[in-house]
Amino acid sequence: MRVLITGGAGFIGHNLALHLVRKGYDVVVVDSLERSSSFALRRLEESGIPIIKADVRGFGDYGGFDAVVHAAAYVSVEESIREPLKYIENNVLGTARVGYECARRGIGLVYLSSAAVYGEPLRLPIGEDHPVRPQTPYGLSKLQGEEVLRSYALVYGLRHVTLRLFNVYGPGQNPSYAGVITSFLERALRGEPLVIYGDGEQTRDFVYVEDVANVVEFFIREDVFDNETYNVGSGVPTTIKELARAVIRLVGRELPVVHEPPRPGDVRHSVADVSKIKKLTRIDPTPIEEGLKKVLSELKAGFPNNTSPRAGGRPVS
Ligand SMILES: NC(=O)c1ccc[n+]([C@@H]2O[C@H](COP(=O)([O-])OP(=O)(O)OC[C@H]3O[C@@H](n4cnc5c(N)ncnc54)[C@H](O)[C@@H]3O)[C@@H](O)[C@H]2O)c1
């Protein structure tokens, strides 16, 4: 089975590409390489995965693919607040082109959306039927992508599935705007204080990248392109304070924790209702302690040695 991954040289995309190849899929990556990491590129090359350098907005070579995973996007919340049009242009138009190419060829499409579409939740846990009120241009661009695909399903018969990912962590996140987990672990290994924005009582739903890969593979393997939307998270809320304590325990050294002001666009609480995806896939999420150990051992092994320039910013959500 041949799968095309857009944004496949990014954090989630390359982990997914490696996962699918291990499972026997024939994988091709298309990426502008604008925000890919040298670490991800090296891993893809070592695995012999072909990389097409192209912007998805101008790419139309979809012949011979059985499924497409659309991961290409700009993902910095902070940058999106500074430069909203850039996010609308790249993320919405990119999704519009990818969706159209899939629709006219009858290719099943997995769209990686984000919990950022919900904005500040009105109730917890957040189910798929929760109102969508994104409070950043990034979240808005992901939601507009969803809307475009929903419309294509009606107009052109697109077969797709939208996955709203919560806070994904794992090997290969670029430190310049990696999630809080990579940032905490790297700082802890260097013996630096852990920086918490706000009081640390805010909660997040952390999901291990391999779990995301398992879920995506499920949809491709089972050919489930039901035009539905699914949350992908762990279903477990973790406060940032708890996370800091877990990292300190794991690394086994005393480290100070410093607090800085909360950042614009940050929601207070976030945890996914994962009953819909669990009922369908039966995939159990990796407990955070286990995931942290895996990322730590990767980091200790010299990981991630990625130094390519990327947009400054802060964790995606
Ligand atoms: N990381 C998370 O916690 C998280 C959470 C929710 C949703 N997501 C979604 O998952 C997807 C992947 O996120 P990530 O964390 O791997 O980001 P990333 O920045 O590591 O990877 C994105 C990749 O897309 C490429 N890209 C961007 N615009 C492109 C374009 N127009 N054409 C071709 N390539 C382009 C970049 O060069 C980069 O390699 C995104 O769609 C993001 O919105 C991520």
The ligand as a Tripos MOL2 file, in Angstrom:
@<TRIPOS>MOLECULE
LIG
   44    48     1     0     0
SMALL
NO_CHARGES

@<TRIPOS>ATOM
      1 N1          2.9640   18.6370   17.5030 N.am      1 LIG1
      2 C1          1.7770   18.7120   18.0830 C.2       1 LIG1
      3 O1          1.6370   18.6330   19.3290 O.2       1 LIG1
      4 C2          0.5190   18.8850   17.2410 C.ar      1 LIG1
      5 C3         -0.7060   19.0090   17.9100 C.ar      1 LIG1
      6 C4         -1.8660   19.1730   17.1440 C.ar      1 LIG1
      7 C5         -1.8190   19.1400   15.7630 C.ar      1 LIG1
      8 N2         -0.6210   19.0240   15.1400 N.ar      1 LIG1
      9 C6         -0.6220   19.0360   13.6590 C.3       1 LIG1
     10 O2          0.2090   17.9920   13.1810 O.3       1 LIG1
     11 C7          0.8560   18.3900   11.9700 C.3       1 LIG1
     12 C8          2.3780   18.1860   12.0870 C.3       1 LIG1
     13 O3          2.8720   18.9740   13.1760 O.3       1 LIG1
     14 P1          4.3980   18.8790   13.6390 P.3       1 LIG1
     15 O4          4.4220   19.1310   15.1050 O.co2     1 LIG1
     16 O5          5.0070   17.6420   13.1010 O.co2     1 LIG1
     17 O6          4.9870   20.1730   12.9090 O.3       1 LIG1
     18 P2          6.4200   20.3650   12.1650 P.3       1 LIG1
     19 O7          6.6020   21.8190   11.9810 O.co2     1 LIG1
     20 O8          7.4550   19.5860   12.8910 O.co2     1 LIG1
     21 O9          6.1730   19.6890   10.7440 O.3       1 LIG1
     22 C9          5.4540   20.3310    9.7220 C.3       1 LIG1
     23 C10         6.1770   20.0970    8.4130 C.3       1 LIG1
     24 O10         5.3700   20.6540    7.3660 O.3       1 LIG1
     25 C11         6.2240   21.2910    6.4210 C.3       1 LIG1
     26 N3          5.4090   22.2960    5.7240 N.ar      1 LIG1
     27 C12         4.8120   23.4000    6.2320 C.ar      1 LIG1
     28 N4          4.1150   24.0350    5.2750 N.ar      1 LIG1
     29 C13         4.2750   23.3160    4.1290 C.ar      1 LIG1
     30 C14         3.8000   23.4510    2.7950 C.ar      1 LIG1
     31 N5          3.0040   24.4710    2.4260 N.pl3     1 LIG1
     32 N6          4.1620   22.5320    1.8790 N.ar      1 LIG1
     33 C15         4.9790   21.4910    2.2070 C.ar      1 LIG1
     34 N7          5.4640   21.3140    3.4650 N.ar      1 LIG1
     35 C16         5.1110   22.2150    4.4070 C.ar      1 LIG1
     36 C17         7.3550   21.8730    7.2510 C.3       1 LIG1
     37 O11         8.5170   22.0910    6.4760 O.3       1 LIG1
     38 C18         7.5420   20.7870    8.3300 C.3       1 LIG1
     39 O12         8.5340   19.8490    7.9520 O.3       1 LIG1
     40 C19         0.4590   19.8540   11.7320 C.3       1 LIG1
     41 O13        -0.5660   19.8650   10.7700 O.3       1 LIG1
     42 C20        -0.0530   20.3220   13.0820 C.3       1 LIG1
     43 O14        -1.0530   21.3190   12.9230 O.3       1 LIG1
     44 C21         0.5530   18.9140   15.8440 C.ar      1 LIG1
@<TRIPOS>BOND
     1     1     2 1
     2     2     3 2
     3     2     4 1
     4     4     5 ar
     5     4    44 ar
     6     5     6 ar
     7     6     7 ar
     8     7     8 ar
     9     8     9 1
    10     8    44 ar
    11     9    10 1
    12     9    42 1
    13    10    11 1
    14    11    12 1
    15    11    40 1
    16    12    13 1
    17    13    14 1
    18    14    15 2
    19    14    16 1
    20    14    17 1
    21    17    18 1
    22    18    19 2
    23    18    20 1
    24    18    21 1
    25    21    22 1
    26    22    23 1
    27    23    24 1
    28    23    38 1
    29    24    25 1
    30    25    26 1
    31    25    36 1
    32    26    27 ar
    33    26    35 ar
    34    27    28 ar
    35    28    29 ar
    36    29    30 ar
    37    29    35 ar
    38    30    31 1
    39    30    32 ar
    40    32    33 ar
    41    33    34 ar
    42    34    35 ar
    43    36    37 1
    44    36    38 1
    45    38    39 1
    46    40    41 1
    47    40    42 1
    48    42    43 1
@<TRIPOS>SUBSTRUCTURE
     1 LIG1         1 GROUP 0 **** ****
